[in-house]
Amino acid sequence: MRMTNISVISLKNFRSNIKFICTQEQVTLLCFLARKMTSAPGGSSLFLCFLTTVFVVCCTNAIEHGKIDINHYRNVVKNMFYHAYDGYINHAYPYDELRPLTCDGHDTWGSYSLTLIDALDTLAVMGNHTEFHRVTNLLIDRSASFFDMDINVSVFETNIRVVGGLLSAHLMMRRTGMVVEPGWPCSGPLLHLAETIARKLLPAFDTETGMPFGTVNLRHGVPKGETPVTCTAGVGTFIVEFGSLSRLTGDPVFEKVAMRAIRALWKFRSPIGLLGNHIDVKTGKWTALDSGIGGGVDSYFEYLVKGSFMFNIPELLEMFREYEKQIVSHLKRDDWYMWANMKKGGITLPLFTSLDAYWPGIQSMLGDLDSAMKTIHNFHQVWKQFGSTPEYYNIPKAEVHQGREGYPLRPELIESIVYLYRATQDPYLLKAGVDIVEAIEHIARTSCGYATVKDVRDHRLENRMESFFLAETTKYLYLLFDPENFLHNNGSHGELIHTPNGDCVLEAGGYVYNTEAHPIDLAAVHCCSAQKKQEEETLQNFHDNLNLLELLDIAQDKESRIIGKKLKKKKQASSTDRQERAETGREGNNESEKAPEGKSEERENSVTQPEGPGRSNDRDHQEAASTHLSTEESKNNENTATSPQPDIKLTIVKSQPKTPDKLPPRDAVDLNGADSQTTASSKVTIQINNDVTVENGHQKPSFDLAQQILDLFSSVTTQGKEDEVRQPSVTELYKTLANVSVVYISKPSIMRCPAQPFHSRISVWGEMFADEDIPLE
């Protein structure tokens, strides 16, 4: 009888217990066999033996020869997301969140359909462009009154979930196939919506210290009687969203208030360099002195690192490094991070909190992989002990801390696993991800969603599904099992688009996730920034004033000086013309006016390869190129100088070397190409009088002459080490000219990846201009 009860219970839960490791076909077949066994005489004991073998059989679908079937688990995660998303849409919308036990909704952090906004970019990440379009249009249609409500909201939560979610969705609109404004990514309806809600948060920052209140009213600002006490993370977690907003919209106020708040926390750190957990934003007095890396502090440290990367602000990384020294000194014990008194440094709470689990991910971003792996092993052991991580875990006692035994489906552990797996490809991390997927599916699934685990010891559930389950937990799990996702782009490819702010390369990797896992395209943010305009100006001035004759000190004869002066005058006139066009707002491209009818330039181009020869008709830059070389054909130069110049295609031509390692002592450099059909008056050559070597009779690929000179003089090497500065010799310049077949491309933006800021451009350069040899023909 007892065995019968066991078999009934087992059969009842059989399907739910195997569906997360078996295919649907396997589940159907195995359930059919289970019914047959339990109905046969003596079938109960046989059924228990059958259960033992089922998982072995099914696991061959998920694990083959010790390797995880990532395709299978990616589908499991996708089904997990849609089960929860559909539950919210069908039972909870337009409320903020789903209650998965009663299958209804409730408002939590505001009253603006929080889960809908938080989950929007996850739809794009998983490739569901149709639903992304539907929800985006819904938000746009409601935008006029979406945040015009007399309600109090959390400044911190509204920023990371709503502002961050809208910014990320705005930057994904074009990728999903939506029609975007001509000014995109620097304008658009979702960007305007993000700016609207962010402006409603600005009154919170109007304090003497610059640190924000924790709550604002969406109509009336800071509520009367609002407490000035807020957590450290609530003060310092704005630079990613507000910095992006400032650069996309051109309004610096958002970045300024975010930086002011960060600097205030730095100012109020303790004498030993630690921060407390809560602070009075009016006075700067700490009201909670416990110092740790987890809840109440966590995302402040996270944003110091990410903000420094996104906006090239070394100050932020320097702050983090100083904090890190004190954290290691006072809080770290055997690869655990505990809580200590911020003034004295003594351990006060020997606890691991579930929000600590983001820390290995930050360490991996900084290259500290050994320490990160040791810590992630500790955290994963807690997960394996309970099937989830409790909010607080007592490290010495290896047990749940009383009163904080829940698990609200948090993403921090899987977040760090994703970062570390991308950095190390360690299969252990993939297996840890499988553990998390299977535990959530087995423990937290309900008929309409996934529920918070109220107690990790007995797996009782609570009637709440926070929006971050769809924004973060499922997204990170999906990315772990989707190695080809566009968010994993390593900079090897991107999209060149033309914007009012110039040419920009987007979707070239370098995405930065805010603390709610909303990915921000760094290149798009930089595309709209004032910094990009300054860089373009600097590069244009460099381009216009580059004189290769003076650099190389060659062929300074009378004829070349005459030509140089004439071309310099034309170049100056061209520069003046460009400035006038910019002032009048006519930033068009001359190429489109000069192109033959029916042969307009492509609007979008891949950046994996530089443009080829003969693509450009921009005479300004061709004329500038010719000033880099001197000539010897004095008889024809006078005719050249007094007659209209044809478009010159600049190539370097050399004869076959006499030996595999040496070129002849004199190489002719032909500005028109060996096969070009030009008159004698338009053909110009120079002689290089130095012996130069080539490597095994090979030459490098063609690319822009200006790019070569930039590479030689750049203070940032192609290895990406900013502290390496190399001053090239004249011989190196000769080798560059002699060994590379040069084709001058008109657009100065090709001198570099035009969208990427200088500090993040090197990986893109390495792909655009591969250092591979091409045999001489």
N, C-alpha and C positions, 0 to 999 in steps of 0.2 A: 504493500500500500504506500509505504514511504517512497519507494522507487517510482511508483506511478505519479505521485505528486511532483516529484522532481522532474519527471519527463514532461508532465503537463506544463509546468512552469518554463522548462527549457524550450519546449516547442512553441509556447506562447511568445517567447522573446527571441526565438531562433532567427527569424528574418532580420530583426533589428540588430542582432549581434554579429551577423556575417555580412551585411550589405555594404559595410564600409571597406571590406577587403576583397569582396568577390564582385564579378561582373553581374549584371542583371540576369543573364542567361544561367550563370552558375547558381545564383540565389534561387531561381525558379525550380531548377532541377533538384537541388539539394533539399528544398522544402518538400517537394513531392516525395523524395525518398524517405525523408524524416516521418512523414505521415504514414507511409506504408509500414515502416519499422515499428512505430508506436502502436499501430492497430494490430500487429501480429502478436501471437502468443510469445511471451518472454521478450517482447520487443523493447521494454523499458531499459533493460541493461544493455541490450544491443544498441539502443539509441545513444546512450551515454558514451559507448565506445565510438559510435559514429561521430559524435560531437568532437571527440578528441582528434579525429583524423580530418575533419572538415577544414580546420584552419590551416593544416598542412597543405591540403589540396588547393584551397583558395589562395594561399599566400604565394603559390607559384605564379599567380596572375600579377601579384604586386612586387614580388622579389624574384628575380631570375639570376641564378648563380651569384647570389650575394649583392646584386645591384637592384636598387629601387626602381620600379617602373614609374617614372615621373609622369608619363602621360596618364596613367591610371589615377594617380593622386591629384593631378591637376584637374581632372574631371570630377573627382570627389569634392574638391574645394569649390569648383564652379557650381556644382549642385547644392553645396552647402550655402553659398552666397544667394542663389536664386530662391532656395527654400525660405531663407530669412527675408529677402527683399520682397518676394511675392506676399509673404505674410504681412509685412508692413503695409504694402500698397493695398491689399485686400481688406485688412482688418483695422489698421491704425491711422492711415493718412486721412486728414491733414495734421494730425497731432504730431508731436515731436518724436515719440518713440512707441514701439510695440510693447505690449504686455503679453508675453508668449504663453502664459498659462491660461489666461482668460480670453486670449485672442481679441484684444481691443487695444485702444491707444490712450496715451496721456501726454500732457505737456510737462517738460522737465526744465530745460535751460532757457526757454523762451516760449514762443508760440508761433514758430515759423517753419514748421515741417522739417525739423532739424535732420532727421534721418535721410530725407530725400536729398538734401543738399550735401550731406556728408558722404553719401554713397554714390554721388553722381560721377565722379572721376573713376571710381572702380568699374563702372559700366564700360567706360572707354578702355580701361586697362584690359578688361576681359573681352573686348572686341564687340560689345553690343552697341553698335552705333545707332541703331533704330530707337532703342529706348533712351539712349543719351539725347538724341534729337528731341524726342517727345518731352522729356523732363526739362530740358533746356528751354524749349519754347513755352512750357508751362510757367517756368520761373520768370521768363521775360514778359509774358502776358500779365503776370501778377506784380511786376516790379514797381508799379506806381504806388501801391499801398502795402507792399510786402513787409516793410519794417516800420510803417507808420502806425505804431501801436503804443498805448499807454501802459507799458509793462516794464518791470525791472529785469535786467538780464545780467549774467556774469560777463564781465569784460574779457576775462581770460578765455572762457569756453566759446564765447561768440567769435573771438578773434581766430582761434585755432580751427574751429569747426566750420563756421560760416564764411568768414573772410577768406581763410585758407582754401576752403572747398570751392568757393566761387572763382578765386584766382586760378586755381588749377584747372577747373572746367573751362574757363575763358581761354586758357592757353592750349586746350585740347580741341577746341571747336573746329579748327581748320583740319586737323588730323582726321577727325571723324566724318569729314565730308560736308560740314555745314558751310553755308555761304557766310563769309565774314566781311566786315566793313573794309573799305580801301585802306584805312589807317591802322588795321589790325597788325600786330598785337598791341599797339599803343592806344587802341580804343576798341569799344565793343560793349554790348548791353550787359553782359555778366561782369565786366570790369567796372562799369558804371555802378552796378548793384553793389559790388564789393566796396567801392569807394563810398557809396552812400552809407552803408552800415558802419564802415570804419570811422567816418566823420561823426557818427552818433556816439562812438566810443571816446572821442578826443576829450570831451569835458572831464573824463576821469583823470586825465593827466595834469589837470590844472591845480597842482599843489606846489607848495614851496620847495619841496625836495625833487619834484619831477616824477616821483613814483605814483602810479595810478591807484585810485580807489578800486575795490573789487567789483562794484556794482554800478550800473547806470540805468536810468530810465530812457527808453528809446525816444521819448518826446521831450522830457524835461531835464535831462542830464543827471547829475549825481543826486540821488534822493536825499531829502532832508533827514538828518539824523543818521546817515550812513556811517557805519563803523570805519575808522581809518586803518584798521588792522587787516592786512592781507598777507598771503603767503609769498615766499620769495619767488617762486615760479610765476605767480600772478603779476609780479612786477617786471620780471626780466624776459618774458616770452613773447616778444612782439617784433623783433628785428627782421625775421624771415618774411612775415606777411607785410609789415609796414614798410620795410625796405623795398620789397618788390613793388608795392603799391606806389611808392614815391617815384620809382624809376619808370614804371609803366605809364603813370599819369603826368609826370613832370612836376608834381607838387612835393616839395621836400619836407613838408611839415610832419608827415607820418614817420619817416626815418629819423627825423630830429628828436621827436618825443620818445621813440623807442631807444635811441642811443642815450638820451638824457637819463632815462630810467635805469639802464644798465650801468652807467657810470655812477649813479647814486648808490646802487648796491655795492659797487666796488669801494666807494668812499666809506660806507658804513660797515665794512668787514671788520672782524675782530683783530686785536693786536697780533694774534698768531695766524691770521689769514683765513679764518673760517667764517661761514655764514650761518645764521640761525634759520629757523623754519618760518616764523611770522614776524612782521615788522610793522610799526606804525608809520604810515606813509606821510603823515604830517610832520613828525618830529625825527624820524629815523631811528627811533628807539626799538630795540628788539624785544618782542613779547614772548617768543618761544626760542629758547637757547639751544635746543638740540640741533646738531649739525650732522647732515648725512648727504647721500647722493640721490635718495629716493623721493617719495611723495612730499610735495610742498616745495621742493628745490629742483627736482630733476631736469625739467625742460629749460631752466635758466642755463645750466652748464651745456646742455645740448645746443642751445642757440648761440652760445659764444663760439663754438666750433663751426657750426653751419653758417652763421652770419659772417665769420671771417672768410670762409671759402666763397660764399656767394658774392660778396661785395668788396673783396680784397681789402679788408680792414684788419691789419696786423694787430692793432690794439686789442681786439677781441680774443685772438688766439693767445696773446701774451697774458691776458687776464686768466684764461683757462689754465694755461701752464702753471701759473702761480698758485691757483686754487688746487690744481692736481698735486703739486708737491706737498701741500698741507694735508690733502685727503689721504695720500699714500702714507704720510708720516703719522697721522693721528687716527684715521678711520680704518685702514686696511689691516686685516688679520687673516693670514693664511688664505689669500685669494677671496676672502669675504670682505664686504664693506659694512661696517657697523655705524652706530650713531654715538656721537661724543658731544661733550660740552664745548660750545663754540669759543669760549674764553680760556678754558683750561686744557682742553684736549683729551680729557679722560673719558673712557667709554661709559656711556650712560644706558644705552639700550643695545644689547648684543643681538640685534634682529636683522634678518633679511626681509625687505619688503618687496612685493611683486613689482613695484615701480622701479626698483634698482636694476631690473633686468635690461634696461636700455643701455647701460654703461658699456658692456662689451662692444656694442655696435659703434659707439663713439670712439672707443679705443681702436677698433679696426679702421675707422676713417683716418686715424692719425698714424696707422702703421704699427701699433703696439699689439701685434697678433698673439704673441706668446702669452702675455698676461690676460688678454681677452679670452683665449681658449681655456685657460685654467679656470677663470671665473664662470664661463658659460657651462663648464662641466659641473660645477657646484650647483648652479641654478637648475640645471636639467635633472640633477639627482633629486631635488625637491619635487619637481614635476612628477618624476617616476614614483616617488613615495606616495603621492596623493592622487595622481591623475590630473593635477593642475597645481598652480602655485597659489597658496593662501596669501591674503593681503599682508600678514605678518607671520614670520617663521622664526622661532627661537633657535638660534644656531647651536648654542651649547647643549640644549636639551633635545635637539632634533625633533621638535614638535610644533604644532600650531600654537600661535600666541592667542590666548583666550580673548574672545570678543572681536577678533579680526581673522575669522576663519573662512571667509568667502572668497570666491573667484568670479569677478564680473566679466569674464571672457576677455581679459586684457591682452594686448598685442605685444608688450615689450619684449618678452622672451623670444617670440618668433621673429620680431624685428631684428634683434641682434643676431639670431641664427642666419637670417638672410644676408646681412652685411658680411658676416664671417664666411659664409659659404661662397659668396661672390669673390671674396679675397683669397680663400684657401682651397676651395673645391674639396674639402674634407668630407668623405662620405658619412662620417659620424654625425655631422650636422644635418644631413639629409634624413638620416634615421631619426634624429631628434624631432624633425619636422613631422615625420610620419607619426611619431608618438603623440604629438599635439593634435593632429587631425583626427586620429582614431579616438582619442580621449574625449574631445569635444563632441564628436559625432555620437559617441556611445552614451555620454553622461548628460549633455545639455540639450539635446534635440527634443523638441516638442512638436505637436501637430501643426503649428503655424510659425515656428521660428526656433530660436535657441535661447535658453534662459540662463540667467546668472546662477552660478552654483552658490547656494547659501552657506553650505558647510562642506569643505573638501573632504572631510573625514567620512561622512555618510552619503554624500552626493545629493543631499536635499536641494531643491531648486527654489529660486525666488522669481517673482513675477515681473521681471524687467529684462529687456534686451537693449543695452546702450547703443547709441548710434555708431560708436567707434568699432563695434563688431563688424559692420559692413564697410566702414571707412578704412580700418587698419588691419584687424585680425585676418579677415578673409583675403584682403589684398596682399599682405605679406606672405601668407601661405601660398597664394596663387603664384606670386613672383618666385618663390622658392622652387616650385615645380614647373616653371615656364622660362627656361634659360634663354629663349629666343625673343622674349618680350621686348618691345621697343624701348622700355625704360632701362633695359640693360645695355643699351648702345654704348660702346666704348670709345666713341668719337671717330669711328671708321667711316661713317657716312652721315649725311644730313640733307637738308633741303635749302637751297638758295632762293630767297624770295626778295622781291623789290618792295620797299615800303617808303613812305614819305620821309622816313629817317635814314634812308640809304639802303644799300643791300645788306641783308642779314642771313646768316646761316642758322636755321632752327632745327630742332630735333636731332642734334648732334651729340647727344649724351650729356653727362654732367647734371642730370636732374638732382635737385635737392628736395628731400621730403620734409615737410614741416612736422611738428610733433603729433599731428593727427594723420600722418602718412599721405598728405596731399602733395603730389610731386609738382615742383616748380621748374620750368625749363629755364635754366640760367641764361642761355643764349638769347631767349626772347626778352627777358628782363633787361639784359645788357643792350639789346637792340634799340630800346626806347630811351636809354639813359643819356644824360648829359655827358657822362664819361665817354661814351662812344663818339659823340660829336667832337669832343676834344681830341680823342685819339685820331679820328679821321683828319682833323685839321693838322695835327702834328705830322702824320704820315704824308699828307698832301704837301706840306711845306718841305719835308725831307725830300720827297719825290721831285718837287719843282726846283730845288736848290742843289740837287746832286749833280756834281760835275766830275765825270769819270776821268776827263783829261787831266784835271788838277790832281785827282787822287793818284793816278798812275804816273803823272808827269811824263807823258809820252807825246811825241810828234807835235811839239808846240811850235810849228812853223807858221809863216805869215798866212798861208792859205787857210789852214785849219782855224786860226784865230778869227779870220774874217767870217768864215762860216759859223763858227761858234757864236760870234756877236750877233749875227743875223738871226740865228735860231733862238738865242737867248731873248732877243727882242720879241720874236713871235711868241715865245713861251710866256713872257710877261704879259703880252696882250691877251693871250688865252686865259691866264690866271685872272686878269681883270675882268674878262668876260664872264668867267665862272662866278666871280663874286657878285657881279651885277645880276646874273640870273638868280642867284640865291636870294639876294635882297628883294627881288620882285616876286619871289615865290615860284619861279619857273625852274623847277629842279628836274626837268625832263632829261632824257638821254639823247644826245645828237645822233646816236647810232640808228634810232628808229626813224629819224628824218632822212638819213642818208641811205638806208637800206633799200634795195630794189623792191618794187611793188610785189606784194604777195610773199615776201620773205622776211617777215617780222621776227624779231628775236624771241626765243622761248621765254616764258615768264618764270618758269621754275626749272632749275637745273640741279643735277646732282653735284656735290662737291667732292666726290671721291677722286676725281681727276681734274687737273687744271685745264683751262680752255686751250684748244689747239691753235695752230698758226692760221692767220688770215681771217680770224673771227671778228676783228674790230675795225671800225672805220673812224675811230676817234683820233683826229690829227694832233690834238694837243699833246697827247702822251707819246705819240710816235715822234713828234718833233723833239720832245724832251729826251727821248731815247737817243736820238742821233747826236746830242751834245756829249754823250758819254764816250764817243769814239773820235779819233782824229784821222786824217786822210793824207794820202801821198799823191793823188791825182790832181795836181794843181791846174792842169790845162782845162779840165772839164768843170772845175769847181766854180769858175766865174759864171759860166752858163747856168750852172745849177742855182747859184745864188740870185741870179737876175730873172729866172723863169719860175713859174709855179712848180712846186715840188709835188711829184706823185706820191701816193701812199707807199711808204717804205716798209717792207717786211724784213725784219732784222734777223739774220741767221749767221751762225759762224760755220765756215766751211774749212776743213783741213784735209790735206792729202794723206794718203796711207803712210803710216810711220815706217821708217826704214828698218827699225828693229821693233820687237814686241814691246819694248819698254821706253823707247825714245821717239819723240816727234822730231821732224827736221828743225833746224835752228830757226827758221823763219816760217811762220804760218800766216797765210793770207786770211783776213777776216772780211767777208763779203756782206755788206749791208743788204744786198738785194737777193741773195740766194744764188746757188750755182746755176739753177735752171730758170731763173726768172727772166721774162722777156722785157728788158728795159733798155733804154737808150744809154749811150755812153755818158750823157750829161747827168743821169740820175744814179750812176753806179759809183760807189765810194768804197775804198778798201783801206785797211791799215796794215802795218807790219808789226809783229811782236818779235823783238830781238832776243828774247831769252829762251834758252832750252827749258822745256817743261816735260814732265813725265806723265804718262797715263798708266793705268793699272791693267796690264795684260791686254792692251789694245782695245779697251772698252771705254765707252763714254756714258755719262749719266743722262737721264731723261730730260726732255725739254721743259722749261718753265720760265717764268718771267725773269728778265734781267734784274729788275729792281728787287725781286725776291732774293736773288743770289747775293746781291750786295747787302741787303738787310740781314740775311743769314750770317754773313761773315762778320758784320759789325754788331750784331745783336748781343746784348748782355745776357740774354736767356738762351742757353744752349738747347739743342734738340733733345738732350737727355732730360730736360725739365728742371735742372738744378739752377736755381736763381743766383747762387753765390759763385758760379763759374763765369768768369769774364775772360774772353779770349781776344787779343788784339792781333788781327791777321797781318801778315807781311805782304809786301808787294808781290812776292813770288806766288803767294796763295791766290792773290787776285788774278795774276796771269794764268795760273792753273785753272781757275774758275772759267775764265774766258776761253781758254784753249780746249779744255776737256768737256765742256758742256755745249750742246747745240742749243743756241739761244733763240727763242722766238719771243719777241716783245708783244705783250698783250696790252691793249689800251687801258683797261680799267685799273686804276691804282689800287682798288679794293682787293684785287687778286694778289697783291703783295702779301696778304695774310688772310687768315680766316676772318672775314669782316664782322662776324657777329660776336665771336668769343672775346671776352676781355683778356688782356695780356696774360694774366696769371693762370688762365685755364686753357690756353690756346695750343699748347705744345703737342698734346696728343692728336689734335686735329691736323696740325702741320705734318706730323709723322705719316699720316695716311694720305694727305693730299700730295705730298712730294716724297714718294717712297725712294729710299736710297738704294735702288736696285740698278745694276749695270745693264746696259743694252749693247749688244755686240755691234761693232761698226759694220756697215754694209760694204 
